[in-house]
Structures are given as structure tokens and as C-alpha cells.
């Protein structure tokens, strides 16, 4: 039997979040923490910049300046410590001038077991650097009622949700427990109870012959947006902590102080002039050089440097009475010649936005926000991390979209063009744009996916109706012309090279009908993979393709390109994938060179499901699928893993995250199936299908049958809810973004929906396995 309480230092998380991305400790703190033997004692320490953590035979200690809490087990014996799961890393401590005191090759371990804490009961410790987790492993016949937790340095109290609170700064969430009897889940009631200063675990009735399972919980989530409409299109995990989201906004959203460089405000009326004379911090009048473009009558707000002021009266056209330091800004002196700006946003058009969501104790906060675009409509469709920078793509109708000096297409070519940006949030002003360029042809071009390679290159894929995409050259591009009216495209850029070398490679890809590329990725060798859907019977296929001809009027396609080569030499793989009906690949993850995961939805009855698949046949109108492909193999070895999953109606995945450490894949999208498979996700009320509901599902391809589906949940409200992006954090948590029209989402920490019924609002959740 296993019990898994969570010993979570919420205040420690908040302190880390407030540090900002410029704090170099954050990158280290996001690494999975390890245990190593403590010098000269029977104990282990967990190495992390977040807090000091040590485990000994009597318990564990969490400490940081101003707070030290020790956990012990009342009435327990001194345990025997055993290090578990050795890691490859080693630590050397070469301190001082005496080599005999140096410690070399200190081993790392993922877990530490304390054996025999109580008769038949062991404790297994884990650490992520931000929190300590521990399992009670109870042998058959042992008595779990003996478990008693004692805290030194903080007296525990019970919160209304059953959590233990310690010193108001550490929260130990209540255990969630159940047992499985075949396919039937049997909940086991579990809660903390306090007897004086001792915390015990109260269990309901359970079968001691069955294992007690503890699985994921939703940590927090919320709406994102304002009074108009917002859609989150893509998410990415920052290696320094937190998660980036991007999409489109029609609202006037609050800008986080000291993040937005004030160059990418919402669309609207703008005017600018300069101060005609110095202004002291206490002055209530200013004189400007020109009032052209500014309103004739007050009141309205202006910005000078970082201070916002309200103009309350006008004399002589250029002398204004002002109210200083409004909207949380601080009155400050301003020199003659300083810029004076007026701005009223236009909420009838969309702007792209980029924001960062950070853990904040038991909740979350917006740690960074900026609009991105010009005076026309702009929308971000996909993002990917490039170290601490963010690669962003989308569409723009703005003639004044900010471009960088090394843009290979510095001007807009059609009504809507693609933009490709490498954004650096650690700097300000135009320096935030490490790279920014337009890209497109004479008609409509839509980017759907972006990826960053090991050499820093950026790949963007999507679809286009343009017949003359820029930089498509016969004898250089694999396919220099649009063959079917709507063709897939791929463009690869080097954001650190000067123009024109910042352009690396581009090609159409398609046959005589329609192709849409939905996903793109790099392998570690810098090769590019693209996946999507085709309705062409004459798609370009390579000699090594597993399937040279379509199975139905619509199939998935897979393309592999070497961007350092030209024409047919760049064509490493191209072929179909699917079954006897319409199949669409919507997501792709590269596991290794020539080994990829794909996901999508299928109307086919004969996908090449693998032996022992979780679901071997289609159940609904369109079922989701996930598969692993080996492009070097033929026959069954080409698809070593493939399963349907879904219910009686339609199930559509949009995004997938691959965990290279465990080999698991996690997907999100939407379902209309009332019997969508839900598994191993206690403590959260499943919604009733009323429209579309978000789902999040994890598979382990190394397993078979029931074990293949690790866990699965859906959630939503009374209206439409769609998951569009998923990312895996460095701590193993899952972050899902999307959009919703529901007013009543059942998500921990979610405030009220900021706009009305029927309007899209951004939505995100964080799941902690």
C-alpha cells in the first residue's frame, strides 16, 4: 500500500518566481534535484538552489534563511537509509588547500529510502528542488494508523481544503488515494487529522490485498484575457521556470511592470511629440513642442519615459495641466526633448501577445506580458523555446510590424504575411528582437508550427495559396512551385546571421490537390521533419518511403528535409501515413533521428495499431490516435507503437509533449464524447459533455494493454473548451493552454471569466503528476 502526501514549500516557489529570468540561479533550480551522501554522517542532502534539504534516519529538514522545518515520525525507530536509482552525474568538492579534505566523485541518486520507519512501513523520498515528496510503502499486514508526522520549527494547522499549513509558508496538500480492482476504480477516503501538534493520516475502508494508488492532481489554472476576446494558440516551458503562452487578443490587457518595452501597444490612435522644457518631479504643468494628433479637449492620458500622466486642462494648445504618476507610475523629472506619447487602443482588431505564467505559491501570476505587432491585425500561432529566448510565428496585416536589421524580407508582401521572430525578454526596447522578419507570397500564407534546432535555426511550417512564395528557387528548393492551389510550405531561418544569410532554406510541398502542414520539428543533427494532411494522389515521395500511395482521399504525410542541401539532395523522406478513410496528423515530436511520434485524428478503421494497443479499433465518428514511427524500418517495424483513443463521438488532439526521460507522451485537444476514457485522475470532478471539452491524456508506449494509458482526464464547462498547446516543465508538471467560452470551469484557483458568454477567453491549467 502506498500513500503519497506532498510536502510543498509554496513560499519558496513564490520567492523563485519573483526572481525574474535574469536570476542565473533559476536555470539551475529547474534541474531535477538529486540526493548525494552527506559528508561524515548517515544522511543524504538534496542539491538545489531553492532550499536546503536533508534526509537522515529520523526524518527530513527543509531550510532557507528565516525558516527551518524538520519532519519526524512520532514513535518511529531509526531507519536504515538506502540510496535508490543512481544517476550518471558526480560532484567534486575541491575546497581548501588540503587535498586530503577534498571529496571527489560523490555519487548522485534520484531517491532515498528510509527502511523500517515503522514495522513493515518504509518511507521513500524524492526531490525536485522546489518540493519534497515522500511515499509510505506499507507491507501487507502492517498498520498505517501508526504513521504520525511531527514538525519542529512550525506548528501545523488544517486549512479548509484539508491541507496542512506550516508557519503560513509551507503547504502540505492532503493525500488522494484509491485502489484498482480490474478496470474498476475504488476510491479510498484519506485525510489529515491533527492531534495536538501531531498530524496523522486517516484512511477509509480499503482492501489490504490491493495496491493503493496515488496519481496526478490539477495544481492551478485560470482564465487569461480581458473584456473582449483572447485565444491561446501555443505554449512552451521556459527552462528557467514558468510557461510562455502566445495567441491573439482584442482586449486592453494590463502590462506587467518593466516587461513590455512600450513599442508594441494595442492597435489604436497614437500621437507623439517632445517636451519643450524640463519638467521637475513636482511640476503640475508641462509644455510640449507640438499638439498635432493629440485630443483638443481633456481628459486623456500621456506617457513620458516610464511615467503616466492625465492631462486635465489645456492652455494655448501646447501647455497642459497634468495629474502626475497615475496608474501606479512614479512622478519623476523629465528633460527637455523627452518623448511624449498619447495612445488609445482599438479593440476592434486583434494583436498578437506573448505572456509568461509563473507559479506563485499555491497559485500563479502573469510575470511577463507584451503585445507584438503593428497597426494592423496580428496573431501569434506558435512558439518554441530557444534557450532563454522565444521563437514566435504568426500572421500580420501590419505594414509597421517591427523587423530587425537582419530580416531577409523587411516589407509586407500581401494583405496578410507570416512573421518570424526570435524574442529576448531579458533585454528592453528593440533589442528584444534578436530577429524579426516578414515572410510570404502574394496571397494567403498561414504558419501553423515553429521549432528551434540544435544549431539555433528556426523552422516554420504551414500552408499557403501563394503561387510565388519568396526565396523559392528552381534547382535549390525541393519544390519551387505551388502545384495544388493550397500547398504545405517549410522555411528555415538563421536568426543570428546577417541578411541575406539569415534565410537558409524554403520549399513548397504538395501534389495536385491540397496539403496542410500542422507540425514541424528538428532532430539533434539539424534535420527538419514536417507532418500534416494531404488530399493529393501525386504527393512527392522518396525512394525510402514506407507508403508511396494514399490509402484514402485524405491521408497524413511525413516529410524530412536537410536544409543544408539543395533540390533533391535535401529530400530525405516523403510519404503517406493513414488508413482507409480520412486521417489528419496534427502534432509531431522528434524522439531521435528518423524516430518520431505523431498524433492526430482518424475516420479510418484500419490504422496499423500495435500489438497490445490500449484501443485497437475506432469507436466514434473520428477517434484520436498516437503513433511512433521509425523511418528507417519497413513492415511492422515502421510503426512499433500505435493506438486509437476516444469515445463514441469525435476526439481531436492538437498538441503533444514528449518526456525523453520516461518515454511517455501527453496530448491535449478537445472531445465531444461523453464516454471519453478517463483514468487514474482522482480528486477532480469530470465534466458532463455539453459541447467541446478539453482533454489531457498520457500514454506509455513501452507498456501494453491497460497499463499503456497512464492517466487521462477531461475538463470544461457548459460551453466550448479547447486545448491547443501543451508543454512539459522541468519539474515534470504539465501545462495546457487553450480557449473557452464557458463561464464555470472547475479549475483550481480560476477566477471569474473576464468576458461574457459566447466570447473566447484564454484558459490554462497546470497538472502535477
N, C-alpha and C positions, 0 to 999 in steps of 0.2 A: 504494500500500500504506500502511496506517495502523497505527501502534502507539500504544496509549493506556495508559501507566503512570499511576499515581496517586501524587501527592506529597502525603501526608495528614499534617497536624500533629495527631496524636491527642492529645497532651498539651494542645495549645491548646484542642481541643474539650472536654477534661475541665475545664479552667480555666473555660471559659464556662459549662459545666453547673453548676459549683459556685456560680456567682454568684447563682442564685435569681431568681425572677421580679421581685423588687424592684429589680434592677440595670437602670437605664434603658438601658444600653449594649446589652443583649441584643436589644431590638427592632430597633436599627439593625444589629446584626451579622447578623440573619437576612435582611436585604435582599440581593438579588443584588448582589454587589460589581461594580464597574466599573473599567475602566482609564482613566486620563487621562494626557496628556503631563506628564512631569516638567519643572519649570522649568529652562531653560538647559542641557539636556543631551539626548542621544539616548537616551531611556529613557521607560518608562511605569511608573506606580505604580498599584496597586490599592487603592482606598479601602475600608477596613473597620476596625471596632473590634477585630477579633480579633487581627490581626497586621499587621506591616509587610511588604508585598510589592512588589518592584520587578523589572522586566524590562528588560534592556539588550541590546546587540548580542552580548554574550559569554555571557549566562546569566540567572539569576534569583536573588533573595535573599529568604529568609524570615527575619523577625526579630521578637523580642519581648524584654522585659527578661530578661537572663540567658542568652539563646540567640540565635545568629545563624548561619544556614547558607546558604552560597552554592552553587548548582548551576552548573557549567560543563560544556562538552563538549570532551573531550580531542581535540587535533588539529584543532579546528574553526576556520573562518575567522570574521571579524567579520561578523555577519549584518546584513541590511537589515531594519529594523523597519517593519511596516505595520499600522496600526490597522484593525480589521475590525468590521463591524456597528455603526454609530453608534447611540447611544441618544438618547432625547429630552432627557434631563437635561443641565444645565450647572452648573458650580460657579464661584462668585465668591470670590476671596481678597482681602478688603479689610483688609489688615493694615498697621498703622503709620499715621503721619500724612502720608506722602508718596504722593499718588495715582499718581505715575509708577511706583511699585513694586507697585501693585495689579494683580491678574490677574482679568480679567472674562471670563465666557462660556467657561470651559475645557470642552472637549467630553468626553463620555463614550463609551466603546466597550466592547462585550461581550468582544471577543477581540483579541489581538495576535499577528501572525505574524512570526517571525524567518526571513527568506528566505535560503536558501543556507548554512545552518549547515555542512552537508557538501554535496559536489556532488550535486545532484538531491534533496536532503533538506531540507525545511523543518520548523520547529517551530511549532505553533500553541498559544498559552497561553490558558487560561481561569482564572477565579477565582470561587469562591462566597463568599469572605471567610473560610471555615474551611479551605479546601484549595486547592491549585494543581493543575490538571490540564493535561497537555500531550500533544498528538498529534505523532508523527513522520509526516510525509507524504512517502512515498518514491516518486519518479517511476520509471517503467519503466526498467530498466537500471541504476538506482542501487544502491549496495551498502550494505544496512542493517547489515552487520557492522562498519562504521566507527563506528557510534554508541557512544560511551563517555561515561559520566557520572562526573564528578569532583565531590566535595563538600568544601568548605572550611568548617571550623568543627565538623565531626563526621566521625569515621571510620565508614564503613558496615560492617555485618556482616549476615550472612544468618540469618534466623530459620528455624525448622523448616518453616514453610509456604512458604518461598521469598520472603518479604518482605524488603526492605532495612530495617534498623534504624539510625537515626542518633541517637547520643547517648542512646539509650534513650527518646527523647521524640518522635521522628518516625518514622512507619512509611510506607514506600513499597511499596504492595502489588504483587505480581507481575502482569505483563500476562497477559491472556487473549485468545487470537487464534483465528480460524477464517476460512474462506472459503466462499462460496456458489457452487455450480455448479447453476443452476436451482433446484430445490427441495431439493437435497441439500446438507447442511452438511458441510464438510470441516474438521475441527479442524487447527490448526497449533500444534505444540508451541512454547511460549515460556517462558523463564525468565530470571532474572538469574543472572549468574555474576560472581565477584569475581576480579580480577587485581591483587593488592596492594590499593590503595585505590581502584581504578577499577572501576566497575560496567558491565558490558556486557549486551546482550540477545542471548540465544542462541535462534535460531529453528530449528524443524524444517523439513522439506521443504515447499515451498509453490510455487504456480503464480504467477509474477510477472505474468501477464496478467490475474489476477483480483484484486479488491479484498480486503484483509484487514480483517475486521470485528471491532470490539470492542463488546460490549453489556453489559447490566446484570449485577451480582453481588449476592448477598444479603450485606449488611454484618453484621447481627447479628439475633438473635432469642432467644426464650426462653419458658419456661413462666411463668405467673403464677398464684399461688394457694398454698393450704396443704394440709393433710391431708384436708380434706373436699372440697367441690366449688365451683368457680368457673366462671362463664361471662362472657366479654367480649361485650357486646352492641353497643357502638358506640365509635368512636374519632374524635378530632379533632386537628388540628395547631394547636399554640399558636404565634401569631406571634412570641412571644419565644423560641421554641426548644422542642423536645421535643414529645411527643404525649400527649394525655389519653385514658384508657380508662375505661369505666364498664360496670357489669353487676351481677351478684349473687354473693354469697359466703356459704358456710356455715362457712368456716374462721375461725380466730383468726389474722389476718394481722398481721405486725409493722407498727406505725405509724412512719412516718418522723419523727424528732425535729422538734419545732416546726412540724408541719404540721396534724395533726388537733387540733381545739380541745377534744377530750375530751368533747364533748357528744353525739357520735354513735358510741358504742362498740357492739360487738356486742350483740345481744339477750342477756339473762341476768338473774341476780339482782343487784339493786343495793340499797345502803343508804347513807345519808348522815347525818352529824352534824357537830358543830363542836368545836374544841379548847376545853377548859375553862381552859387556862392556856398561857402562852407556852412554846415549845419552842426550845432552843438547838440549834445545828448539831451539837453533840457529845452531846446527850442520848440515852439509850437507852430512856427510858420516856416515855409521853405519857398525858395524861388527857383524856377526851372527855366531852361533856355527856350523851350517851345511847348505849347499845349496842343499841338496838332495830333489828332487821333484820340485825345482824352475827352471824357464827357464834359459838357458845358456846365452841368449842374451837379452838385454833390447829392448824396454821399457815395463814395466809392473807395476801394482800397488800392493802394500802390505799394510797391516793394522797392526799397533802396538797400543794396547789399543784402544782408540777411534779415533786415528789419521790415516789418509790415506796418503800414500806417493807413489811417482812414482820413480822407480829405473831407472836411466838414464845411469849408467855405472857400470861395474863390474871389480874389481881388485883382483887377487888371489883367486877367487871363493867365498870368504866369506866377502869381503869388498866391500860395494856398495855405489856409489854416489846416493843421493836421492834428489828429489824435495819435500819440506815439505808442509803439510797442504793442500792437493788437495781435490777437490770435497766438498768444504765447511767445511772441518775439520780444527782444530786449532793446529799449532805446539805446542808441549808440551814436557817436559823432560820425559825420559823413563829409568827405572832402568835395570841394568844387570839382565838377566833371564826373562825379559818380553817376552810374546809370539809374534812371527812374523808370519803373515798369508798371504798366497797367494791364490787367488781364481779366476777362470774363469768359468762363468756359462755355462751350457749345455742347450741350448734351444730346443733340440730335445725331451726332456722328460718333463712330467708335474710335477708340485709341487702343493701341497695344499697351500692356502693362507687364511689369516684372516685379515680383514681390518675394520676400523671404519670410517663411513661417518658422519660428523657433519655439522649442519647449520653454515653458515658463512655470516652474514648479509643477503642479499637477495639471496645468493648462497650457496655453500657448499665447503668443503675441506676434504681431507683424513687426519684424525687426528691420525691414528694408522695403522701400516702395519707390518706384519711378514709373512714369509714363514713358513711352518710347514711340516716337513717330514725328509727324509734321502736322500741317493744317488740314490734310485730307483724312480719309478713313484708313486706319491701320489696325491690323490684328496679328498677334503672335500665335503661331500654330504649333510650334515645337521648340523645346530647349534641350540642351545637354551640357553636362559639366566639362570644363577644360581646365583642370586644376582648380584654382580659386575663381577663374573666370567662368562666364556662362555664354555658351553659343546659342543664339536665338535666330529663328527664321519665322517668316510670316509674309503677309501681303500688305502693300501700301498703295494708296492713291495720292500720296503727298508728293508734291514737287520739291518740298523743302525737307524731306527726310534727311537726317544728319548722316553724312558719309565721311569716311576717313580719307586721309591723303593717299592711301594705297588701294582705294576702291578700283576694281577693274571695270565697273560700269558706274560712273559717277552720276548719271542722269536717268530719270524715269523714261521708259521706252513706250509704255502704253497706259491705258487708264489704271490698271492695277498691275504692279510689278512685284516680284519677290524681293524681300530684303534678307540679307545675311549679315549678322552682327556677332562680334565677339566682345562681350561687355565685361568690364572690370569694375566691380563695386567697391574696390578698396581705394580708388582714386576719385577725383572730382572733375567737374566740367567736361569738356570734350575729351579729356584724357580717359574717361570711362570707355570710350570707343577705341579699343585696340584695333578693331577692324570693322568696317561697315560699308556695304555696297548694295546697289540695286542689282537685280538680275532678271531678265525676261525678254520676251519677244513682243510681237505686235498685237497679240490677242490676250487670252486669259491664261495665267500661269498660277498654279496653286501648289505650294510646298506643304507636304504632309509630315515629314520626318527630318531630323537632323542628328548627326553623330560626329564625334570627335575621335580622331585616330591617335595611335601611339606617337606619331610624329607631329602632333598638333594641328594637322589638317582638319578641315571641316567638310563633311559631305552632306548635301541636301538632296532629297528625292521628293517627287510628287508627280503631278500630271499637268499637261498643257494642251491648249488648242492652237498655240502659235506655230506657224509654219517656218518661222525664222528666228529661233532662239539664238541669242548672242553666242559667239565663240564656237558654234558647231561648224566644223571644218571637214570637208571630204578628205579622206586619207589619214585623218587624225582621230576624229570621233568614231566610235564603233558604228553608230548610225547617225549620219549628219542631217537627216531629213525626217519630217513627220510623215508617217505612212498612213495613218488611220483616222486623222481628224483629232482624236484625243489620244495622245501617247504619253507613256511614262517618260520621265527625264531624270538624269543624275548630273549634278555639278559638284566638283571638288575644288576647294579653295585653300590657299596657304595664307592665313591671316597675318603672318609675321614677315611676309615677303613684300617688297615694293611692287606697285603696279608696273607692267602688266603681269609680272611673275606671280602675283597673288592669285591669278587664275591658273588652275592646274589641269583640269580635265572636265569635259562635258559631253553628254551624249543623249539622244533620244533612245527609247527602247520600246518597240511595239511592232504590230503587224498591221493588217489592212482594216482592223476594227478598233476597239477601244482597249486601252491599258491604263491602269491607275496604280502607281507605286504608293504603298502605305507605310513602308518601313525601310530603314537603312541602318547599316552598322559596319564597323571596322573589325578586322581581326588584328592580332598582335603584330602581323607582318605588314600592315598598312593596306591590305586588300579590302575592297568595298563590296558589301552584299546588299542587294535590294530585293524586296518581296512585295507582291501585290496581287492584282487580279487582271485577267485578260479575257476578252471575248474573240480573239483572233485565232484562226486556224493556221496562220503562217508566221507565228512568233519566231524571231531568230533563235535557233537552238544550237548548242555547241555539240561537238562530237561525243563528249563525255556525259551528255545529259541522260538522266535516268528515264525520263519520259519525253519523247520527241514530238508527240502529237497530243492534242487535247482529248479529254475523256468526255467532255460535255460542251454545251455552248458557252460556259464560263468556268474557268479554272484559275487556280493560283499560279503564279510564276515566280521563279527564283533566278536571280542574276548575280554573277560575281565578276568584278572588274579589277584590273590592275591599273590604277590611274597613272603610273609611271611609264606605261607603254601606250602605243597608238594603234588605231584601227583594229584589225582582227587579233593582233597580238595582245590587246587589252582584254579580250573576251575569254575569260577563264571558265565560265559556266553559264549556261542559259537553258531553261527547260520549264516544263509544266509540272503541276502537282495538284491532285484532286481525285474526284470520283465521278459518278455517272450523272451528277446534276451540278448546280451552280455552287462554287466554292470560292471564298474570298479570304486571302491572307491579310490580316490587319496588323500583326505585330511580329517582330523578329528580334532575336537575341543571338549574338555570336558567342559560342562556348569555346571554340578553338578554330584554327584554320580548317576550313571545309566541314566544320561541325556547327550546326545552327539549330536553334529552336524557332518554330513558327507557331502562330496561333491565329485563329480566325473563326469563321462560321461556315456551316455547310448544309446544303439541302440534299447531299448525296447519301446513299445507303451503303456505299462500298468503299469508304476510306480505308487505307491499309492499316487498320488497328493492330497493335502489337499483342502477342500472347499475354494473357493476364491483365488486359486493359481494364481500367475502372469501369468504363462503359463501352461495350463492344459494338453498339448499334445506335442509330439515330432514333430519338424518342419523340421529338417535336417537329414543328414546321422547319425551323433552322436550329441546329444544335451547334454549340461551340465545340472547337477541337483544339488540342495542343499536341505537337509532334516534335520529335528530334530527328534531324536528317544528317546523314553522313554523305557528303557529295562525292566522296571517292569510292563509295561502295555501290554494288548493284544487288538486285534481288531484295530479300528481306533485310539485308544489312543496310540498305539505303534509308529505311525508316525503322530504327531499332525501338522507337517508342512512339506510340500514337494512341490517343483515346478521344472519344466523344465525351462531352459532359453537358448536361442540360435537362430540361423538363419537357412538358407537353406542348409548349408554345415556342417562343424564339429566345435565343440566348446568344448575345453578341459581345465578344471580348474586344477591347480597343487597345489595351496596353499590357505589357508583360515585363516582369523583373526576374532576372536570373541570379540566384545566390551561388557564386562559384565555390564557396566553402562547403555547402551542403548538397549542391546539385539540384535543389528544389527550384521550381518555377511558380510564380504567383501572378495571377491575372485579375484584371478588373474590366468591367464593361457594364452592360445592362441586361436584365432578364424580364420577360413578361410571363414566365412560367410559375404558376402557383406551387408547383412541386419541384422547384429548383433544388438540387441536392445541397442540403445544409448539414454540416458535420463538425463535431469536436469544437464547437464555439459556444461555451456556456456563458451565462451571465449577461446575455443581450437578447432582448425581445425581437424575434424575427417579424418583419412587417408583412401585412397581407397585400398581395399583389393588387394594385388598383390601376396602375398604368405601367411605367417602367420603373424597375428597382435596380439600384447599384448592387453588384455582387463582387466579392473578393474571394478568390479560391486558390489554394496552394496544392501542387502535386509534387510527389517524389518519384521521378521516373525510374529510380533504381529498385522500386518496390512493385508489387503486383497486387491485383485484386483490391480489397477494401483498404489495404494499407497504402495504396498509391495515392488516394485522396487524403492528404494530411489534415486539412481543415477547409471549411467553406462556410461563408455567410452571405446574406444579402441584407440590405437595409434601405429604407426610404420612407417617404410619407405618402400623402393622399394623391400626389400628382406625379409628374415625370422626374426621375432621378437617374443620372447617367454618370458612370465613372469613365474618365477619358485618359487619365495618366496614373502611373504607379511607379514608386521608387523605393529602393531598399536602403535604409540608413546604415551607417557604420556600426550602430549598436544592435542591428538586426530588426529594428522596427520597420513597419511598412507604412508608407504614406500614400494616400489615394486622393486625387483631386478630380473634380468634375463640375457638373452644374445641376441645378434642381429648380423646379417650380413649386415644390412642396413647402408648406408653412410649418410643418410639425415634425421635422426629422428627429428621431430618437437617437441623439448622439451626445455623448458626454461632453459637457462644457459648452454646447452650442447655444448661442444667444438667439433672439428672435430674428426671423428673416428680415433683412433690411428693406426689401421692396415688396410690392403687392403680389397677390395671387396671379398666376399666369406669367409672371416675369422671371426670366432666368437669373439666378444668383449663383455665384461660385460656392462650392462646397468641398470640404476636405476632411479627412479623418486620419488619425494615426493609430495603428494597431501594434500592440506589443505582444509578441508570441510568448 
